[in-house]
Amino acid sequence: MRGGTQTIDEYQVKAAFLYNFAKFVEWPPEAFKTPQDPILICVLGHNPFGNALEEAIHGKSIAGRTFAYRQVSDAESASACQILFVGSAENKHFRSLLENLKPMGILTVGEAQGFAADGGVINFKLDDGRIHFEINVDAAEHEKLHISAKLLSLAQIVKPEKAP
């Protein structure tokens, strides 16, 4: 009963985190085309969530904005997103993608070793079966994202090895 069940549980928890991150992040006005635009959560490449992400955001809204989900494969389609999840399988493409994304307003969330240090905003870490996260505040500032002190207090703060 381990194996697959553990993976599903891990991604159910990560999906809930992605939704909850939106409660503690303020995007610049330019991140949305209109005040009615949804908060678009995108997954780059392979979707490890199954239906968990869509279930986590279904029917929910924050500050009058609903949520939408999209799977993306390149910087152009990812530039429409407010939250971009980069799975470990896609991490090797992240650095080149980062250079081609729109100039600001994307909360990049990954799960690979060094993701935050390499310019991602939030990185999930699995320790003893528990999911923790680290935040690169410089990358968040570069994206003009304001992350609440409450969320920052729950994270490990990472200083980038390279400038974002």
Buried (B, 14 or more C-beta within 10 A) or exposed (E): EEEEEEEBEBBBBBBBBBBEBBEBBEBEEEBBEEEEBBBBBBBBBEBBBEBBBBBBBEEEEBEEBBBBBEBBBEBEEBBBBBBBBBBBEBBEBBEEBBEEBBEBBBBBBBBBEBBBBBBBBBBBBEEEEEBEBBBBBBBBBBBBBEBEEEBEEEBEEBEBEEEB
